[in-house]
Amino acid sequence: MAEQQALRADARRNRDLIVAAAKAVFAERGADVPMEEVARRAGVGVGTLYRRFPDRDALVREAARDSFGVLLARAREAGAEGGRGWESFLVGLKDMPELWFTLRLTVFSPHTWPLVRDDAPARAAARELRLVIDGLVRDAQEEGALRPDVGTGDVLMLVALVVTGMGTTAGALGPQVYERVLALALDGLRPGSAAPLPGRPLTPEDLDPRV
């Protein structure tokens, strides 16, 4: 029994190492990076990687599930803050690597997004994440911390554009300037602005109605 438990623990550790490495490498270089590079970054053999994930698609889906799970947990924690939920959510947005990976692998990748969108667990997590963020947006508007003429889709798109822009244009300065640029962008979401917004508030369904 003890030997079986040790084997299960070792398999779990390898799985976690591989997924963490995949998220890091995919965020840096895209999901078409050689699987050997993922194994090298994880510190495991290629055979170990393929025993856990028989092909790249399986690894992409598992990495997406893991990332959505992390972001969902953080959003739920923010929601549990009650009236301070919006501020807690803004604090959670400071984790650029997780956001950058998720966005690069999903909505900003025509190659991997179909894999993620068609995976039931990942799609369910993405849908739940949107619902939780939608609740945070509504609560923030009710408490007067967020301007009333924006929607959850506006918030998601704004964050996506900032994160993606930092990853593609800021280079080595990305981690240093991300919080500053995000703060400048999110400041436009606060109430009190005299400039009306064109069009209507965006919803999550406007970004992708299939999720």
C-alpha positions in Angstrom: 0.0 0.0 0.0 2.8 2.4 0.9 4.6 1.6 -2.3 1.4 2.3 -4.3 0.9 5.6 -2.6 4.5 6.6 -3.3 4.0 5.7 -7.0 0.8 7.8 -7.1 2.5 10.7 -5.4 5.4 10.5 -7.9 3.0 10.4 -10.8 1.2 13.4 -9.5 4.4 15.3 -9.0 5.5 14.5 -12.6 2.1 15.7 -13.8 2.4 18.9 -11.9 5.9 19.5 -13.1 5.0 18.9 -16.8 1.9 21.1 -16.7 3.8 23.9 -15.0 6.6 23.6 -17.5 4.1 23.5 -20.4 2.4 26.7 -19.2 5.7 28.5 -18.9 7.1 27.4 -22.3 3.8 27.9 -24.2 3.5 31.4 -22.7 7.0 32.2 -23.9 7.1 30.5 -27.3 3.6 29.3 -28.2 2.1 25.9 -28.1 4.0 24.6 -31.1 7.2 24.3 -29.1 8.8 20.8 -29.3 7.5 18.4 -26.6 11.2 17.6 -25.8 11.6 21.2 -24.6 8.6 20.9 -22.3 10.1 17.6 -20.8 13.5 19.3 -20.4 12.0 22.3 -18.6 10.0 19.9 -16.4 13.1 17.9 -15.5 11.5 14.6 -16.7 12.2 12.2 -19.5 10.3 12.4 -22.8 8.9 9.0 -22.1 7.4 10.2 -18.8 5.8 13.1 -20.6 4.2 10.9 -23.3 3.0 8.4 -20.7 1.1 11.3 -19.0 0.1 13.1 -22.2 0.0 11.0 -25.4 0.1 14.0 -27.7 0.4 17.8 -27.8 -3.4 18.3 -27.8 -3.8 16.5 -24.6 -1.1 18.6 -22.9 -2.6 21.8 -24.3 -6.1 20.9 -22.9 -4.7 19.9 -19.5 -2.6 23.1 -19.2 -5.7 25.2 -20.1 -7.8 23.4 -17.5 -5.1 24.1 -14.9 -4.8 27.7 -15.8 -8.6 28.3 -15.8 -8.7 26.6 -12.4 -6.1 29.0 -11.0 -7.9 32.1 -12.3 -11.3 30.8 -11.2 -10.1 30.2 -7.7 -8.7 33.7 -7.5 -11.9 35.2 -8.8 -14.0 33.2 -6.3 -11.8 34.4 -3.5 -12.4 38.0 -4.7 -16.1 37.4 -4.8 -16.0 36.2 -1.2 -14.7 39.6 -0.2 -18.1 41.1 -0.4 -18.0 44.8 -1.0 -14.2 44.7 -1.4 -14.5 42.1 -4.1 -13.7 44.4 -7.0 -10.5 45.7 -5.4 -9.5 42.1 -4.6 -10.1 41.2 -8.2 -7.9 44.0 -9.4 -5.1 42.7 -7.1 -5.5 39.3 -8.7 -5.0 40.8 -12.2 -1.4 41.6 -11.3 -0.3 38.0 -12.0 0.8 38.6 -15.5 2.3 35.2 -16.3 -0.9 33.3 -15.6 -3.1 35.7 -17.5 -0.6 35.9 -20.4 -0.5 32.2 -20.7 -4.3 31.8 -20.6 -4.9 34.5 -23.2 -2.2 33.4 -25.5 -3.4 29.8 -25.5 -7.0 30.6 -25.8 -8.8 33.6 -27.3 -5.7 35.0 -29.0 -4.6 31.7 -30.6 -6.6 30.4 -33.6 -4.7 27.1 -33.4 -5.2 26.1 -29.8 -8.4 27.9 -28.9 -10.6 25.3 -30.7 -8.9 22.6 -28.7 -9.7 24.4 -25.4 -13.2 25.5 -26.4 -14.2 22.0 -27.4 -12.8 20.4 -24.2 -15.8 20.1 -21.8 -13.8 20.6 -18.5 -11.9 23.6 -19.9 -15.1 25.1 -21.4 -17.0 24.6 -18.1 -14.2 26.3 -16.1 -14.1 29.2 -18.6 -17.8 29.7 -18.4 -17.8 29.6 -14.6 -14.9 32.1 -14.6 -16.9 34.5 -16.8 -19.9 34.1 -14.5 -17.9 34.9 -11.4 -16.3 37.9 -13.0 -19.7 39.1 -14.2 -20.9 39.0 -10.6 -17.8 41.0 -9.5 -18.5 43.6 -12.2 -22.2 44.0 -11.2 -21.3 44.2 -7.5 -18.7 46.8 -8.2 -21.2 48.9 -10.1 -23.8 48.6 -7.3 -21.2 49.8 -4.8 -20.1 52.7 -7.0 -16.6 51.4 -7.6 -17.1 50.9 -11.4 -18.7 53.1 -14.0 -22.2 51.9 -14.9 -21.8 52.1 -18.7 -19.4 49.1 -19.0 -20.0 45.4 -19.2 -18.0 42.3 -18.2 -16.9 42.0 -21.9 -15.4 45.4 -21.7 -13.4 44.5 -18.7 -12.2 41.2 -20.1 -11.2 42.8 -23.4 -9.4 45.6 -21.8 -7.3 43.3 -19.6 -6.7 41.0 -22.6 -5.3 43.9 -24.7 -3.1 45.1 -21.9 -1.7 41.7 -21.1 -1.1 40.8 -24.7 0.4 44.1 -25.5 2.9 43.8 -22.6 3.8 40.3 -23.8 4.5 41.4 -27.4 5.9 44.9 -27.2 7.4 45.6 -23.8 10.1 43.0 -24.0 12.2 42.7 -20.8 10.3 45.7 -19.3 7.0 43.8 -19.4 7.0 42.6 -15.7 8.1 46.1 -14.5 5.6 48.2 -16.5 2.6 45.8 -16.5 1.1 46.9 -13.2 1.5 50.6 -14.2 -0.1 50.2 -17.6 -2.9 48.1 -16.3 -3.6 50.6 -13.6 -3.8 53.4 -16.2 -6.2 51.3 -18.3 -8.4 50.2 -15.4 -8.6 53.8 -14.2 -10.9 54.5 -17.1 -13.4 52.0 -15.7 -13.9 54.0 -12.5 -16.9 56.2 -12.1 -16.8 59.9 -12.6 -15.6 60.1 -16.2 -17.2 62.9 -18.1 -16.7 61.2 -21.5 -19.4 58.8 -22.6 -18.5 55.6 -24.2 -19.5 54.8 -27.8 -21.7 51.8 -28.5 -23.1 49.5 -25.9 -21.5 47.6 -23.0 -19.8 44.4 -24.2 -20.9 41.0 -22.7 -18.8 37.9 -22.4 -20.9 36.4 -25.2 -19.8 39.2 -27.5 -16.2 37.9 -27.2 -17.1 34.3 -27.9 -20.8 33.1 -27.9 -19.7 29.5 -27.8 -18.3 29.5 -24.3 
